[in-house]
């Protein structure tokens, strides 16, 4: 399965999306027996690359927020173990 094939949501995979859609149009029944598998594999690889890039960006943002967030000080005078 793949997500919705929306070119606007997956701009970096637009060419692979169009190629798979063209293949499905040319071979409406062939897609059920593997006629479009090469295009599908290329699209899957592109989606994986998008996911890796998105995950790295999210981690970088989370790390930035973690570093810049002010940590509350304890009021009982005890030291915090770090």
C-alpha positions, -999 to +999 in steps of 0.1 A: +000+000+000+010+035-005-004+069+006-027+089-015-008+097-048-011+134-046+016+153-065+012+184-042+018+164-010+048+145-025+065+171-048+098+153-047+082+121-060+060+137-087+077+120-116+074+085-100+038+092-092+030+102-128+049+072-142+029+048-120-004+065-130+005+063-167+013+026-163-021+020-146-038+039-175-020+019-202-025-015-185-056-014-164-056-052-158-019-056-161-013-037-129-029-067-110-003-091-124+028-070-120+030-049-151+037-018-131+059-033-104+091-014-115+073+019-113+058+009-079+092+000-065+107+034-077+078+052-060+082+032-028+119+041-027+111+077-032+085+076-004+111+060+019+136+087+011+110+114+019+102+097+052+139+096+062+143+132+054+112+142+073+122+121+103+157+138+103+141+172+102+117+164+130+145+151+151+165+182+145+136+204+155+129+183+186+166+185+196+166+222+192+134+226+214+149+202+240+181+223+242+164+257+243+136+248+267+142+262+302+144+236+329+126+245+361+148+249+392+140+229+423+128+250+452+137+226+480+175+232+476+182+196+465+205+191+436+192+175+405+209+143+394+220+145+358 
